[in-house]
C-alpha cells in the first residue's frame, strides 16, 4: 500500500476514466439545468432531478442495491476511512456501472457539491488510483518522521490512547493495520490481484437513503477509501455532516502539475497558527500528542471537551482566517447549502476553539505533520496525519461533524 514520493498520473486519466467530468467542472455537464429566467430551478430541484436521472439508468437489481430506507441506521453508519476490502460499503461501486450510469452518478454527486468540493473529491479518488499503481514495497508503518511528543495527555478533552493512527473507523478486532487481511505484508497487505483491487476509482460506492424529494428528507452517500460523504437533504437545506476526507498520497503529480487534495486544509491552518502571538499560541498548542481522529468513523453521538484558543480571543484578521479554514469543509457542499451552514458557524464563532498538537512547521510545498481541531457549538473539524506509509505529510485523514445535527437529524425530525 505504501508509495514512492511524486508518482506520476497519466494526463489522460480525467478524460478517459471519468467521462464528462472535465465538462462538469467547466459548468457544461449534462446535469446542469438550463432554466429560463421565468422558471429558475432551486438547488434542491436540480439535485432531485439528477438523482432521478441516475436512478432511471439502473436496472431493477441495481436499484435494489442502491436504494435504502431513510431510517436504515445500519447503512447510514456504513462508512469508513478504510478501503472497501476492509469495511464493505452498501450501494453500488463505480466499477459495476456502465459509462452512462457512472456519468449520471457523478452528475448527481457534482450537483450536491460546489465546484471546489467536486474537484477535491476527484483529487482524492485520483490519489487512490495513484496508490493502486504503486508496488507494495514501500517502508513499513511508522518511519523516521517526527511523530511529536509521546505523551497522550489528560483525558479531559483529549483522546484516550487509541492505539495509534488508522484505528479510528476500522472494523473491530482486525489486528494492527500493517498486517493486512492475510496476516502479512506491508501497508494493508493481503492479495493485490488485478492490479491492486484494494484501491482505485472503481471502488467508490453510491447509495441513496429514502427517495429523492424536494420536501421529504432523503440522503445521498458517496465514498470509499479516504472518502465518506453523507449528505442529508431536507427541502432547501443540505447537511454534509458527518463526512470524512483524506488522501494517500497527499501529494502527487498529474498532467505535469503537483496535486495536493487537502493542501489548503494544511496551509491555511499553519498560516493561522503563525498569525497568533506567543500568548495565543500557548493556549492553542496542546501539551500532549493527539495520535488520530478522536471523533472519526464509529464515534457517532460522542462529544469531547473543547480546548485550545477561543475565537473570542482572536483579532478580526485571525477570526477571518479561521472562517476561511473552516470553509475548506463547509464549502464542499452546494453553495446554497453552504451559505446556510456558514451562517450557523458564524453565529457560534465566539465559542469556537482552535487546538494544535505536533510540529509547528512544515516543509515548503508539503503538508503539516501536526494534528489540529476546530470545535464550536455546532462544529467539530479534525485534521490528523497518519503514520501508515512512513511520511506523515503524505497521508492524512480529516473529519467534519455537527454534533447537534449529524445526518440532518434535527431537520429530519421536524
C-alpha positions in Angstrom: 0.0 0.0 0.0 2.9 2.3 0.5 4.1 4.7 -2.1 7.0 6.5 -3.6 7.3 10.2 -3.5 6.0 12.1 -6.5 4.1 9.4 -8.5 3.1 10.4 -12.0 -0.6 10.3 -13.0 -1.4 10.0 -16.7 -2.6 13.2 -18.2 -5.5 11.3 -19.9 -6.8 10.0 -16.5 -9.6 12.5 -16.0 -10.9 12.5 -19.6 -10.8 8.7 -20.2 -11.5 7.3 -16.7 -14.3 9.8 -15.7 -16.4 10.5 -18.8 -17.7 14.1 -18.9 -16.0 15.2 -15.6 -14.0 17.9 -17.3 -17.2 19.3 -18.7 -18.9 19.1 -15.4 -16.1 21.2 -13.8 -16.4 23.7 -16.6 -20.1 24.1 -15.9 -21.1 22.4 -19.2 -22.1 19.0 -17.9 -25.5 17.5 -18.9 -26.6 17.6 -15.3 -26.7 21.4 -15.3 -30.3 22.6 -15.7 -30.6 25.4 -18.2 -33.6 27.1 -16.5 -35.2 30.1 -18.2 -35.3 33.4 -16.3 -39.0 32.8 -15.6 -38.6 29.3 -14.3 -35.4 29.1 -12.2 -34.8 25.8 -10.6 -33.7 25.6 -7.0 -30.6 23.8 -5.9 -32.7 21.0 -4.4 -34.8 20.7 -7.6 -31.6 20.3 -9.6 -30.3 17.7 -7.2 -33.5 15.7 -7.2 -33.6 15.8 -11.0 -30.0 14.5 -11.1 -30.9 11.8 -8.6 -33.9 10.6 -10.6 -31.9 10.7 -13.8 -29.3 8.5 -12.2 -31.8 6.0 -10.8 -33.5 5.9 -14.2 -30.3 4.4 -15.7 -30.3 1.4 -13.3 -32.0 -1.9 -13.8 -34.1 -3.4 -11.0 -31.3 -5.3 -9.3 -29.0 -2.2 -9.3 -31.8 0.0 -7.9 -32.4 -2.6 -5.2 -28.7 -2.4 -4.3 -28.6 1.4 -4.3 -31.8 2.5 -2.6 -32.3 2.0 1.2 -35.0 3.2 3.6 -34.2 6.6 5.0 -34.3 5.3 8.6 -31.8 2.4 7.8 -29.4 3.1 10.7 -27.0 0.3 9.7 -26.5 1.7 6.2 -26.3 5.3 7.5 -23.3 4.4 9.6 -21.6 2.1 7.0 -18.7 4.4 6.1 -15.0 4.5 6.9 -11.6 5.8 6.1 -10.5 2.1 5.3 -10.5 0.5 1.9 -13.8 -1.2 1.0 -12.0 -4.6 1.3 -11.7 -4.0 5.0 -15.0 -2.2 5.6 -17.6 -3.1 3.0 -19.9 -0.3 1.8 -23.5 -0.5 0.8 -24.8 0.6 -2.6 -23.1 0.0 -5.9 -19.5 0.7 -6.9 -18.4 2.8 -9.8 -16.7 -0.2 -11.3 -20.1 -2.0 -11.6 -21.7 0.8 -13.6 -21.7 1.4 -17.3 -20.1 4.6 -18.7 -23.5 6.2 -18.9 -24.5 5.1 -15.4 -21.2 6.3 -14.0 -21.6 9.7 -15.7 -25.1 10.0 -14.2 -23.8 9.1 -10.8 -21.0 11.7 -10.9 -23.5 14.2 -12.2 -25.6 13.6 -9.1 -22.6 13.9 -6.8 -21.5 17.1 -8.6 -24.9 18.6 -8.2 -24.8 18.3 -4.4 -21.3 19.9 -4.2 -19.6 23.1 -5.0 -17.2 23.4 -7.9 -14.2 23.2 -5.5 -15.9 20.5 -3.5 -16.3 18.3 -6.5 -12.8 19.0 -7.6 -11.5 18.0 -4.1 -13.4 14.7 -4.3 -12.0 13.9 -7.8 -8.4 14.6 -6.5 -9.0 12.2 -3.5 -10.1 9.5 -5.9 -7.2 10.2 -8.2 -4.8 9.8 -5.2 -6.3 6.3 -4.6 -5.7 5.5 -8.2 -2.1 6.5 -7.8 -1.9 4.4 -4.7 -3.3 1.4 -6.6 -0.5 1.7 -9.1 2.3 1.6 -6.5 4.1 -1.6 -5.7 3.6 -2.9 -2.1 7.3 -2.4 -1.4 7.4 0.9 0.5 8.5 1.5 4.1 6.6 -0.3 6.8 4.2 1.5 9.2 5.9 4.3 11.0 9.3 5.6 10.0 11.8 8.2 10.9 9.5 11.1 10.8 8.9 13.5 13.7 5.9 11.9 15.4 5.6 14.6 18.0 5.7 14.1 21.8 4.9 10.7 23.1 2.7 11.9 26.0 -1.0 11.4 25.3 -2.1 13.9 27.9 -5.1 14.1 30.2 -8.4 12.6 29.2 -10.4 15.7 30.0 -11.0 16.8 26.4 -8.1 14.9 24.9 -8.4 11.5 23.3 -7.5 8.3 25.1 -4.6 6.3 23.9 -6.3 4.9 20.9 -3.6 2.6 19.6 -2.2 5.0 17.1 -3.2 6.1 13.6 -5.7 4.3 11.4 -7.5 2.7 14.3 -10.5 5.1 14.2 -13.1 4.0 11.7 -11.9 0.5 11.1 -13.7 -2.8 11.9 -13.0 -4.1 15.4 -10.6 -6.9 16.2 -8.7 -6.7 12.9 -5.3 -6.5 14.4 -2.8 -3.8 13.5 -3.4 -2.1 10.1 0.1 -3.1 8.8 -0.8 -6.8 8.9 -3.4 -7.0 6.2 -6.3 -9.5 5.7 -3.9 -12.4 5.3 -1.8 -11.6 8.3 1.2 -10.4 6.4 2.6 -7.8 4.0 3.2 -4.1 4.3 0.5 -1.4 4.5 -2.8 -3.1 4.3 -1.1 -6.1 2.8 -3.0 -9.0 1.5 -3.6 -10.1 -2.1 -3.5 -7.4 -4.7 -4.5 -9.3 -7.8 -6.0 -7.5 -10.7 -3.5 -4.6 -10.3 -4.4 -3.9 -6.7 -8.1 -4.4 -6.0 -7.9 -2.8 -2.6 -7.6 0.7 -4.1 -8.7 2.7 -7.1 -11.5 4.8 -8.5 -13.7 1.8 -9.2 -14.1 1.1 -5.5 -16.2 4.1 -4.6 -19.8 3.5 -3.8 -23.0 5.4 -4.2 -26.3 4.8 -2.3 -29.5 6.7 -1.6 -31.5 6.5 1.6 -35.1 7.4 1.1 -36.4 8.6 -2.2 -35.2 11.9 -3.8 -37.7 14.6 -2.8 -38.0 18.4 -2.8 -39.8 18.2 0.6 -39.2 15.0 2.4 -35.8 14.1 3.9 -33.5 11.8 2.0 -29.8 11.1 1.9 -27.0 10.6 -0.6 -23.9 8.7 0.4 -20.8 8.5 -1.7 -17.4 7.2 -0.7 -14.7 4.6 -0.4 -11.1 4.7 0.7 -10.4 8.1 2.4 -13.8 9.5 1.5 -17.2 9.4 3.0 -19.8 12.0 2.0 -23.1 11.8 3.9 -25.4 14.4 2.5 -28.9 14.7 4.0 -31.3 16.9 2.1 -34.5 18.3 3.6 -36.3 20.8 1.4 -33.9 23.7 0.7 -31.3 22.6 3.3 -28.4 20.2 2.8 -26.4 18.8 5.7 -22.9 17.4 4.9 -22.1 16.0 8.3 -20.7 13.6 9.2 -18.2 13.5 6.4 -14.6 12.3 6.1 -12.0 13.4 3.6 -8.4 12.0 3.4 -5.7 11.3 0.9 -2.8 9.0 0.3 -0.6 10.0 -1.3 -1.4 13.5 -0.2 0.8 14.9 -2.9 1.2 13.5 -6.4 1.8 14.6 -10.0 -0.9 14.8 -12.6 -0.7 16.4 -16.0 2.6 17.9 -15.2 1.3 19.6 -12.0 1.6 18.9 -8.3 -1.7 18.0 -6.7 -2.4 18.2 -3.0 -6.1 17.2 -2.4 -6.1 18.5 1.1 -3.3 21.1 0.7 -5.4 24.1 1.6 -6.5 22.4 4.9 -2.8 22.2 5.8 -1.6 25.5 4.5 -4.4 27.7 5.9 -4.1 26.0 9.4 -0.4 26.6 9.5 -0.9 30.3 8.4 -3.4 30.7 11.2 -1.1 29.3 13.8 1.7 31.6 12.6 -0.6 34.6 12.8 -1.1 34.0 16.6 1.1 35.8 19.1 3.0 33.9 21.7 0.3 34.2 24.3 -2.3 32.9 21.9 -0.1 30.0 20.8 0.4 29.0 24.4 -3.4 28.5 24.6 -3.7 26.9 21.1 -0.9 24.3 21.3 -1.8 21.3 23.4 0.7 19.9 25.8 0.1 16.3 24.7 0.2 14.3 21.5 -3.1 13.5 19.7 -2.5 10.4 17.6 -5.5 10.3 15.4 -9.1 11.4 14.8 -11.0 11.4 18.1 -14.5 11.6 16.6 -13.9 9.6 13.4 -15.9 6.8 12.0 -17.7 4.7 14.6 -17.9 7.6 17.0 -21.4 9.0 16.2 -23.1 10.7 19.0 -19.9 11.2 21.1 -18.7 14.5 22.4 -15.4 15.9 23.7 -14.4 18.8 25.9 -13.4 21.9 23.8 -9.8 23.0 24.3 -7.3 25.4 22.8 -7.6 29.0 21.8 -11.1 30.5 21.8 -12.0 32.6 18.7 -13.3 35.4 21.0 -9.6 35.9 22.0 -8.6 36.3 18.3 -8.5 39.6 16.4 -10.6 40.2 13.4 -7.9 39.1 10.9 -7.4 35.9 12.8 -11.1 35.2 13.0 -11.4 35.7 9.3 -8.6 33.2 8.7 -10.3 30.7 11.0 -13.6 31.1 9.0 -11.6 30.7 5.7 -10.0 27.5 7.1 -13.4 26.1 8.2 -14.7 26.8 4.6 -12.5 24.0 3.3 -15.1 21.7 4.8 -18.3 23.7 4.9 -17.7 24.8 1.3 -17.5 21.3 -0.1 -21.3 21.1 -0.5 -23.5 23.1 -2.9 -23.1 26.8 -2.5 -26.8 27.3 -1.5 -26.4 24.7 1.3 -23.0 26.0 2.3 -24.4 29.6 2.8 -26.8 28.5 5.5 -24.1 26.4 7.2 -21.7 29.4 7.2 -24.3 31.5 8.9 -24.6 28.8 11.7 -20.8 28.7 12.1 -20.5 32.5 12.3 -23.2 32.7 14.9 -21.2 30.4 17.2 -17.7 31.7 16.3 -17.0 33.4 19.6 -17.4 29.9 21.3 -15.3 28.1 18.7 -11.8 26.8 19.7 -8.7 26.1 17.7 -6.3 23.5 19.1 -3.0 22.2 17.7 -0.9 19.1 18.6 2.5 18.4 17.0 5.2 20.1 14.9 4.6 23.8 14.2 6.5 24.0 10.9 6.2 22.3 7.6 8.5 21.8 4.6 7.6 24.2 1.7 5.0 22.7 -0.6 4.2 19.8 1.7 1.5 19.2 4.3 1.9 19.7 8.0 2.7 16.7 10.3 0.5 18.0 13.1 -3.0 17.3 14.3 -5.4 20.1 14.8 -9.0 20.5 15.8 -11.7 23.2 15.4 -14.6 22.9 17.7 -17.7 25.1 18.2 -21.3 24.7 19.4 -22.3 23.1 16.1 -18.9 22.1 14.6 -16.1 19.7 15.0 -13.3 19.5 12.5 -10.2 17.3 12.9 -7.1 17.0 10.7 -4.9 14.0 11.5 -1.7 12.9 9.7 -1.2 9.2 9.6 1.9 7.1 10.3 1.0 4.4 7.8 3.3 4.9 4.8 6.2 6.4 6.8 5.7 10.1 6.0 3.1 11.9 7.9 2.9 14.7 5.3 1.8 12.2 2.7 -1.1 10.5 4.4 -3.9 12.5 6.1 -7.4 11.9 7.5 -9.9 14.7 8.3 -13.3 14.7 9.9 -16.2 17.1 9.7 -19.2 16.9 12.1 -22.0 18.9 13.6 -22.7 17.3 17.0 -26.2 18.8 17.0 -27.2 17.8 13.5 -25.2 14.9 12.1 -27.2 13.1 9.4 -29.5 16.1 9.4 -31.4 14.6 12.4 -32.7 18.0 13.6 -34.2 18.9 10.2 -35.5 15.4 9.6 -37.3 15.3 12.9 -39.4 18.4 12.0 
